[in-house]
Amino acid sequence: MMKPMVLLAAVLAVISAAGAHAGEKYGVPVYPGAEYDESTTRYLDDVLYIEGAAYRTPDDPSTVAEFYAKQGLATWTGTIKAHAVFKKEDVQVVIQGPPRKDMASGKQMKDTLITITKEN
């Protein structure tokens, strides 16, 4: 009976950890369905010394930008087809659409990157 309980605890821990990055970051909502990008988040922190988190979605950058515009965030720079920047106080949301290069690997990416960062 002990093994099933240990397995259940492990499964719940994984589910809990996966959900830890969903919802909000610094009071700004994370785009629905976006997946946490651990590699890019680590690159932001370790290489660029930027406090924040990165997320990826297959959705078009204009759809993502529309979501953040509806959240009441100020458009910090004009939105263009594949790039937009929004700001809320000391939090910045950057949307980068394809084609884009992965920050850590330099690999060409076909998805949309969302970074939510906080000014230090």
C-alpha positions as CSV (number, residue, x, y, z in Angstrom):
1,M,0.0,0.0,0.0
2,M,3.0,2.3,0.6
3,K,4.1,2.3,-3.0
4,P,0.8,3.6,-4.5
5,M,0.9,6.5,-1.9
6,V,4.5,7.4,-2.8
7,L,3.6,7.3,-6.5
8,L,0.5,9.5,-5.9
9,A,2.6,12.0,-4.0
10,A,5.2,12.1,-6.8
11,V,2.5,12.7,-9.4
12,L,0.9,15.4,-7.4
13,A,4.3,17.1,-6.9
14,V,4.9,17.1,-10.6
15,I,1.4,18.5,-11.4
16,S,1.9,21.2,-8.7
17,A,5.3,22.2,-10.0
18,A,4.0,22.4,-13.6
19,G,1.2,24.7,-12.5
20,A,3.5,27.0,-10.4
21,H,4.3,29.0,-13.5
22,A,0.8,29.4,-14.7
23,G,-1.6,32.2,-13.8
24,E,0.4,35.4,-13.0
25,K,3.9,36.7,-12.9
26,Y,4.5,40.0,-11.1
27,G,0.8,40.8,-11.2
28,V,0.6,40.4,-14.9
29,P,-1.4,37.4,-16.3
30,V,0.5,34.7,-18.2
31,Y,-1.0,34.2,-21.6
32,P,-3.5,31.3,-21.4
33,G,-2.0,28.0,-22.6
34,A,1.5,29.3,-22.8
35,E,4.2,26.9,-21.6
36,Y,6.9,27.9,-19.2
37,D,10.3,28.0,-21.0
38,E,12.9,27.0,-18.4
39,S,15.9,27.3,-20.7
40,T,15.1,30.9,-21.7
41,T,14.1,31.9,-18.2
42,R,17.5,30.6,-17.0
43,Y,19.3,32.5,-19.8
44,L,17.5,35.8,-18.7
45,D,18.7,35.3,-15.2
46,D,22.1,33.8,-15.6
47,V,23.4,35.6,-18.7
48,L,21.4,38.8,-19.0
49,Y,20.8,39.3,-15.2
50,I,17.1,40.0,-15.8
51,E,14.5,39.0,-13.2
52,G,11.7,37.3,-15.1
53,A,10.2,34.3,-16.8
54,A,9.7,33.2,-20.3
55,Y,6.8,31.4,-21.9
56,R,6.1,29.9,-25.3
57,T,2.9,29.5,-27.4
58,P,2.1,28.4,-30.9
59,D,-0.4,31.3,-31.1
60,D,0.3,34.2,-33.5
61,P,2.0,37.2,-31.9
62,S,-0.9,39.5,-32.8
63,T,-3.3,37.3,-30.9
64,V,-1.0,37.4,-27.9
65,A,-0.6,41.2,-28.2
66,E,-4.3,41.5,-28.3
67,F,-4.7,39.6,-25.1
68,Y,-2.2,41.9,-23.3
69,A,-3.8,45.0,-24.7
70,K,-7.1,43.8,-23.2
71,Q,-5.5,43.5,-19.8
72,G,-5.1,47.2,-19.6
73,L,-1.3,47.2,-20.0
74,A,0.2,50.2,-21.7
75,T,1.7,49.7,-25.1
76,W,5.3,50.7,-24.5
77,T,6.3,50.4,-28.1
78,G,4.2,50.2,-31.1
79,T,3.1,46.7,-32.0
80,I,4.3,45.4,-35.3
81,K,3.5,42.0,-37.0
82,A,5.9,39.9,-34.9
83,H,6.9,42.1,-31.9
84,A,5.2,44.0,-29.2
85,V,6.1,45.4,-25.8
86,F,3.7,46.2,-23.0
87,K,4.4,47.8,-19.6
88,K,2.6,47.8,-16.2
89,E,4.5,49.9,-13.6
90,D,7.9,48.1,-13.3
91,V,6.9,45.0,-15.2
92,Q,7.5,44.6,-18.9
93,V,5.9,42.1,-21.3
94,V,7.8,41.4,-24.5
95,I,6.2,39.4,-27.3
96,Q,8.5,38.0,-30.0
97,G,7.0,36.1,-32.9
98,P,8.5,34.0,-35.6
99,P,10.9,34.0,-37.1
100,R,13.0,34.4,-34.0
101,K,16.1,32.8,-32.6
102,D,16.2,31.0,-29.3
103,M,18.2,33.1,-26.8
104,A,20.3,30.2,-25.4
105,S,20.8,28.0,-28.4
106,G,20.5,30.4,-31.4
107,K,18.2,27.9,-33.0
108,Q,15.5,29.2,-35.4
109,M,12.1,29.1,-33.6
110,K,8.6,29.0,-35.1
111,D,6.6,29.8,-32.0
112,T,5.9,33.0,-30.1
113,L,8.0,33.9,-27.0
114,I,6.6,35.9,-24.2
115,T,8.9,37.3,-21.5
116,I,7.6,38.9,-18.4
117,T,10.4,40.8,-16.6
118,K,10.6,43.1,-13.6
119,E,12.9,46.1,-13.4
120,N,15.4,45.9,-10.6
